[in-house]
Amino acid sequence: MLQKKKKRNWTLHLMMMPSVAALIVFSYIPMAGIIIAFQKFNPGFGLFGASPWVGLDNFRYIFSLPSIWQVVGNTLILSVAKIIIGTILAIATALLLNECRHRLLKKSVQTIIYFPYFISWIIMAGILADMLSPTKGVINQLITSIGGTPVYFLGDNRYFRGTLIISDIWKNFGYNSVVYLAAITGIDMSLYEAAAIDGAGRWKQTLHVTLPGMSVIIILMVILNMGNLLNAGFDQVFNLYSPGVYESGDIIDTMVFRLGIQQGQLSPSTAVGLLKSGVSLLLISLSYYIADKKFDYKIF
């Protein structure tokens, strides 16, 4: 029976091979570079050459940097704010779109809010730089038109962190709302009919039928986001920040970039990456455990 099933599905296995090969080449084989975190690595000696082993010295060096806790704090603040606010806004948008009965309006709004997701951060950074320019930006022109003072959104530590959070949510919440809207369309309509017969209005139907019906997808999205808690968005921050806003915008990934690429400190930057991966594994395992025990939800 098993042999017949394998023969019947050989084409599907064949289709998987390019993806499996790419996963092995670009994800698993490079993991050998983890040893750099425990060496005083010299590229001239090669990966498995004569670079001296230093044990945990690179990790000690990272935690001795004066800005390390500020960088970790920025990363956590940005990540948590993006996850919480983005999730709430995406769910609310999905619920509102679900209540819209005008098909053309619904599709138009979906397209408008979904479109920024496809724009790369390089292009988006240019758009934001123009929009938020303290002299010619549309936002500051609006502020001055009502008697306010121009704000340097991308160069002032008081506003830069909020700018990162809002711009990230603007770019990505459309995608998340479409995911949640798809979850809503999969809810059995008979549940709404039963709730209406029991006297439930639209608000109570949303509270007792729609949200519980979305709970599995919400939990799944939160679990996936927990694994990225220490990834505050390198593409976004790198294209928008400057030395003047390191205090509020510098994150772990940008610090690793400066250490590894700009300063050539490959071993400490690898140590940070390994530490990040370990924490992310712990967080996603913990969130999966909570989802299993508290919500009886299993991915595998």
Secondary structure as UniProt FT lines:
FT   HELIX           2..8
FT   HELIX           10..23
FT   HELIX           24..28
FT   HELIX           29..38
FT   HELIX           43..45
FT   TURN            47..48
FT   TURN            55..56
FT   HELIX           57..64
FT   TURN            66..67
FT   HELIX           68..99
FT   HELIX           103..114
FT   HELIX           115..118
FT   HELIX           121..131
FT   TURN            134..136
FT   HELIX           138..145
FT   TURN            146..147
FT   TURN            153..155
FT   HELIX           157..185
FT   HELIX           189..197
FT   TURN            198..199
FT   HELIX           202..205
FT   HELIX           206..210
FT   HELIX           211..226
FT   TURN            227..230
FT   HELIX           234..240
FT   HELIX           243..245
FT   HELIX           246..249
FT   HELIX           252..257
FT   HELIX           258..262
FT   HELIX           266..295
//
